[in-house]
């Protein structure tokens, strides 16, 4: 099973965009059909598709209908580039990662709308895609008007959703996910990026043991050793002022704890 390098989304900012490659487009719609298609105002759409020809056709049509479209071929690239997108169009057949795992990774750390656009057309595939966190599922071949309508519907729903929680409070612990500021008992605690990501992940699942393997996958992209987690946990405990903030569950992983009041600061 392909691992889910979700934390690549948080740890690596997407590179500054360059002008997208010029590409051809799908068969143009009749001239009279143009009025029937809405022309959105510059939505940033990330197309994740290993099929170069099909992806280039889609990118051209998206640009033709007013979107700012960027294409990547690999799941890993999508995990690094999603932060600058308003919508992700995701194929499931990718050369490095399974598309469902990419979808789960995106959903674990982001609220960006995701529409799966794939040749996998069975009911089971659709169900699995939606369960993985996709907002919609479109089977290839598809009609351009239908896809544009689905893009509009999904982004419209996303605009009405409340913003993701910016603050996590757990006893004396206060985490601001927007400013990446951590306070314990009102005093600011300076953390490295990885320490913050690790603490935020544990704090987002209070009372739940997060397996060591999942921590590695989501904070380090599964590219580091087990000792990496232990080292960062030890550092976090020291900076938070009490070892009780992070509880070790032997043979499983770690969970957020609750030290007695007054132990810090």
SULRAUR-V811505 format. One record per pair of residues at least 24 apart in sequence whose C-alpha atoms are under 7 Angstrom apart, sorted by the first residue. I is the first residue (numbers start at 1). J is the second residue. Records with the same first field share a line. If there is no record, write none. Layout:
I: J + J
This chain:
2: 97 + 98
4: 101 + 102 + 105 + 217
5: 105 + 217 + 218 + 221 + 222
6: 79 + 105 + 106 + 217 + 218 + 221
7: 217 + 218 + 219 + 220 + 221
8: 79 + 80 + 220 + 221
9: 79 + 80
12: 80
13: 80
14: 80 + 81 + 83
20: 70
23: 56 + 57 + 60
24: 56 + 57 + 60
25: 56 + 57 + 58 + 60 + 61
26: 57 + 58 + 61
37: 145
39: 65 + 66
40: 66 + 67
41: 66 + 67
42: 66 + 67 + 68
43: 67 + 68 + 86
44: 68 + 69 + 85 + 86 + 87
45: 69 + 70 + 85 + 86 + 87 + 88
46: 70 + 71 + 85 + 87 + 88 + 89
47: 71 + 72 + 88 + 89 + 90
48: 72 + 73 + 74 + 78 + 89 + 90 + 91
49: 73 + 90 + 91 + 94
50: 74 + 94 + 95
75: 102
79: 106
86: 112
87: 112 + 113 + 114
88: 113 + 114 + 115
89: 114 + 115 + 116 + 117
90: 114 + 115 + 116 + 117
91: 116 + 117 + 118
92: 118
100: 129 + 132
103: 132 + 133 + 134
104: 132 + 133
107: 133
113: 154 + 155 + 158
184: 240
185: 264 + 265
189: 239 + 240
194: 219
195: 232 + 236
202: 255 + 256
203: 256
206: 256
207: 255 + 256
208: 255
209: 253 + 254 + 255
210: 253 + 254 + 255
211: 252 + 253 + 254
212: 252 + 253 + 254
241: 265
